[in-house]
Amino acid sequence: MAHEITENDGLVLAGKQAWHGLGIVLPTRCSVPEALKVAKLEWKVEVAEIEATLATGAKVGGGDHRVVVRSDTQEIFAACKHGYTPIQNQDVADLAFEISEQSDHAVETAGSIRGGRKMWFLLDIGTIAVANDDIVKPYLFICAGHDLSMRLTIGAIATRVVCANTVAMGLSEMNADTCVRIKHTASSATRLAMVKDWLAKPKAAVKAYGATAIRMAEAGVTDAQLQAYFTSVWQRANGTLTANDIQDPKSRRSQKYANEVGQWLANFRDDSRQTGVSTKGTVWSAYNAITQYANHERTVRSEASDASRRVEGVLFGTAGDLNKAAYEAASALVS
């Protein structure tokens, strides 16, 4: 059960079903309060005393330890120390509600996995229209762990979260520079202040990416520029081609260069691999020839659209990724 959605979990999705066929699909994105209810997240997380009965009949306590319990099913999630204060699902929903600016159409997905040990909200943070036939969609991911496995974590991602695998993928897209992590002991006022201060970063990044992408889609590229661009990107990701590499076409690096750049050229020239007909032959098309290879020919990841994966390395902190190198070099061509 790769999705790890149990009978005690819930899931709400906007517009389309997930690969596993579970959850409730709504026609459009819904509000945070509606998602909290439909995704069956209205239960609480409680901290209970530990008591054991010995063979003699004597009762002993757990000392400084307590257990974290789901209120409606009485399932024990984890052991904790005295003083631990869990962040409630309602706390996460309140935070998502404020982040979404109280929108009625903010939630792409929401739910829980492993009986409620992890829960999340995935929010709409805008759409980038590069061209009429080419749309990019980033999200804001808010995830909490009730089993002491993680802090409340908030970050911009490119993955549509619908299961345990995509929760892990979403969390892996974040790093210390591109997300905010909050201890369960933090007050709601502190949480909101931290998030509002941080939220300007992904919003600004999305805006800047959109403006640059439109310039790329409007700029044509010659054969000479295309070859120079691909060579520049390859060297950013793999290191400079040396004189020995160039002189020995049978060397491992020369063959790697020829194979990868050859695939990028094929992607650029193949209409079926282009993201939009109207952007054919542009810098944007050259950029996407590389991301097509990076995201779908070199690596296959489920539940990620072509459009979403293009922005992952750029907006969401996967430093050194081929996508990021491709974006930086393409940006230089239209700056």
N, C-alpha and C positions, 0 to 999 in steps of 0.2 A: 504494500500500500504506500507507494511513493508520495502520494499527496498528503498522507498523515492526517486526514480530516476524519475524525471519529463521529460517532452518533451524538456525542455531546458538544460538537463544534457546529458553527454556523458559517455561512458564506453568502454574501450578496455581490452581484456583478452587474455592471452597467452595459447593456447593449448586446453582449455576446457571451456565449457559454465558454467555460474553460475546457481544457483537454480531457479532464476526468469526468465531466458531465454532472458534477455535483453543484449544489448551491441554488440560490434563487436569482434568476436573471430578470432585471427590471428594464423597461424600454429605454430609459435614459439614466444619466447620473442622478443620484439622489442626495438629500441633505445628510449631514452627519447624524442628527437625531434619528432620522428614519433608518439609516444604515445600522446604527447601534441596536435598534429593535429587530430589524429583519435578519441581521446576522447573529441573533441570539447572544448578544454580549451584555445583557442587562444584569448579569449576576455580579457578585462581589468577591473580592479576595480577602480572606480573614486570616488572622494569626491566632492560633490556639495553643493552649498549654499542653505539654506532654505528660502523660501519667501512665505508669506501668504497674501491673500487679505481679508480685513475685510468687514463687511456688508456695511460700508460707502464708500467702494471702495479704501480706503487707503491701501497701501502695507507695510508690516512690515517684518523684517528679523528675522533669528533664533538666533541672538546674537552670543554666543560662540559655537553654535551647527551647525553641518553639517549632511549630510546624505551620506551613503556609497551606491553606485549605480553600478550595472552591466552595462557595456558600451553598449552591443549589444541589450539587452532587456529593458534597462532602469528600471529594477526592483530594488526597494530600499531594501537593505539587513539589514540596521541598522542605528541608529543615533550615531554620534560620536562628540567628542570635536574638536575645532580648533587645527590644528597641527598634527592630526592623519595622518599617512602615511601608506597606505596599502601595504602589500607584494603582488606582482603580481603573477599570475600563471606562467608567464615567469621566475620570480625570483626563484620560487620553482623548475621549470624545470631546470634552470641553476645549481642550487644546486644539484639536483638529477643527472645531467649530470656529474658534477665533482666527486660526490661520486661514481658513477658507473665507474669512470675512462674512460669515453667516450665510453663505451661498446655499440656495436650494438645489444646486446642481454641481456639487463639488466632488462626490465620492465615486471613484472608478470601481474599486472593490473594497470590501472590509470583511474580516472574519477572524477565525482562530484555528489553530492546529494543536494536535496532541492533547485533546481534551481541554484546551484553554490555556495550556502552558505558555503559548505565545499568541498574541493577537495583534491586529494591525488595521490601519486605515490607509488607503492609497488615494491621494487627492489630485485633482486636475489643477495644474498650475499654468495652463495656457497651451496654445498650439502655435507652432512655427510654420507658416505657409511660405515655403520657398518659391513655389509656383502653384498654379491652379491644380496641377496634377501631381504635386509632390508635397506631402505634409509630414512634419516631424512632431512626435508627441512625447514630451517628458512628464514625469510625475513627481509628487512629493510623498515619500514613504514614512509613516509613523508606526513604529513597532515596539511593543513592550513584552518583556519576558516575566512571567509570574513564577517561574521555577528557579529564580536567582541566576539564570544563565546569562543574562544581559541586562544592561540599563535600558531605560527608555531611549530609543535611538530615532533620530529624525534626519532625513537626507533626501536629496534629489536623485532619482534613479531613472533608468530607461526600461526596466522590466515591468510588465503587468503582473502583479502578485496575485496568485490564485491558489497556492498550495505550499507545502513544506519546501519543495525544491526552489520555487521562485522566491520564497522568503529568504532562503539562503543566498540566492543569486542577488537579490536586492541589497542585502546587508553587505555582500562582498563588493558591491559597486562603490561603497562609501569608504572614505578614509578620514583620518583625524582632521584634515583640512577642509573637508566638504560635508561634514555632518556635525550634529550636536548630540551629545550623550548626557543624560541626566540621571543622577542617582535616585533611587526610590524614596529616599528620605527628603528630597527637595520639596519645598512648599510649592503650591500651585502658582503663586505670584512669581516666584523665582523661575519656575519652568517657563511661564509665558514670556517673561522679560528676556530670558536667554534665547528663546526661539525667535521672538520678534527681532532681536538684534542680529541674529544669524541669518534670518530669512531673506534679507536684502541681497545676500551673496548669490544664491541660485537664481533669484529673479533677475538680477543684473546680468548674470552669465547667460541666461536664456535670451534676454533682449539683445545682448551683444552678438550671440551666436546667430540669431535670426537675421540681424542686419548684415553680417558678413556672408551668410549663406545666400542671401538675395543678390549681393554683389557678385558672388561666384557664379550664380545662375545666369547672370546677365553678361558675363565676360567669356568671349570665345577663346580658344586655345589652339595654337599652331602645332604642327607635328614636332617641330624643334622644341617648343615650350613643353609639350607633353612629355617628351623623352627626358628633358632636363628635370621636370617636376618629379617623374617617377624615380629617376636616379637619386635626386635629393632626398626623397622620402625614404628610399631603401637604405641610404647611408645614415640618415637620422636614426633609423631603427636598428641597423646592423653594424654600424661603424664604417669608416671611410674605406673605399676600394683602394687597395695599394697598387703600386706598379706591378708587383708580382702577380696580383690577382688578375690584372688586365692582360698581362703577357701570357698567362697560363689559363686558357679557357677551360681546361679540364680540372682546375682546382675546385675544391668543395665550395668556396665562397663565390667563385665565378659562376658555377652551375646554379647555386642558390639564387644569385642575382638574376641570371638569365631566365630561370624557371618562374620566379615570382613576378618580375617585371613583364615577362611574356604573358602571364595570366592577367595582369592588370590591363595590358593593351587589349587582350581579347575581351575583357569585360567592358572596356570603354567602347569597343566597336560593335558589341552585340546588343542590338536594340532590346532584346528580351531581358537583359540584365540591367537596363537603365531604370532609374527611379521615376523618370518622367519624360515623355516624348518632347515636351517643349524645352527641356534643358540639355538636349543632346548636343555634343560637341563643345560643351562649356567647361570651365574650371570646376564647376559643381559636379559635372559628369565624370571628370577625371578623378576628383576626390572620392566619389562614390564607387568608382571602379576598384579602388583600393579597399574601401570599407566592405564592399561585397566579398572580396577575398578574405579579409580579416575576420569577418563575422560569420560567414556561411560556407566558405570553401576551406579555410584553414581550421575553423572551429565551428561546431554546431551547438546552439543553445536553444532549448525549448522556450516557448511562450515569449519570444522576443521578435518583434516585427523588424523588417528591414529599416524602416524609418527611425525607430527608436534606438537601435544599436548604433546608428551613425553618430549619435550625440554622446554616447556613454563616455568615451575616452576624453572628450572635449570638456563637457560640463561637470562630470562627476568624479574626476580625480584619478583615473587609472593611468598614472604617470608612466611614460615610456611605452605606452601601447601604440601599436601601429596606427590606430585611428587618430590618436593625438598628433603623431608625427605628420600624418596626411593632412590634417586640418591646419596645422601651423604653416606648412609649406604652401598650401593652397591660399591661406590668408595672405601670405606674403605676395602672392601673384596679383591680388586685387587691392592691396593696401595703398 
